[in-house]
Amino acid sequence: MMLAVAFTPPEKRVTGFGGLVVEEVSLRNFGIVFADAPILHHLLNSLVITLSSVFFVVLFGAMAAYAFARMRVRGKNIWFFLLITTLMLPVPTLIVPLFQINKSLGILDTYLGLILPYTALGLPFAIIILRGFFEALPRELEEAARLDGVSQPRIFWFIALPLSWPALSVVVIFQFMTSFNEFVLALVTLDSDSLKPLSLVPLIYSGQFFTQPGAMFATLTLITVPVVVFYFAMQRFMIGGLTTGAVKG
């Protein structure tokens, strides 16, 4: 129905089969959106925030997961259990504490005010997925590298990390979709319209497009398309990563 309303001319109503069929296809609603709202600018904001959080989650998540899987750390099982419990916390209960932390750090209404929380919220899932994959890697590979004089950091960067790309793809997909679609934290953190991501566009222009449902649904379509395209492009990596890493772990 979203697509049907978005592609129907503004002066007409969607009536065919309960609003699921477009009798006349038109791109005028999208023209209205691009003319009246800086969609591409908001898309750029979303990409900056999302890709930055993905980078940090992959980087720090991989290092922490490797430490849990391969290194001798005192009490690491307790720390890992505490890490798992963080997944049980509903994200809405963290909004007020995260807002206060951002305020005390002076990063409200900045990209960093979203990048850091998104990274923190994505790390537990990333560490759990990657830890299972690192534990499944044959230890003989690392032992052979040590015999050749390779240090532990180089084993991680040049052996373990390249072999973990199936699990890394799962983390990338999950973090991208979560950060790109996040709404509540972005709403309370960002005040300037010029910094707001694509997920806040319907709220920003709800009054402007109140009498133009076609334009509003065209906006929702533009928000949905990047995530759908990204997911289907990476779907085979997602399935392969889950079955190869998480199940073995």
Salt bridges, closest charged atoms under 4 A:
GLU11 OE1 - ARG28 NH1 3.06
GLU24 OE1 - LYS12 NZ 2.42
GLU135 OE2 - ARG131 NH2 3.18
GLU142 OE2 - ARG70 NE 2.91
GLU142 OE1 - ARG146 NH2 3.58
ASP193 OD1 - LYS196 NZ 3.24
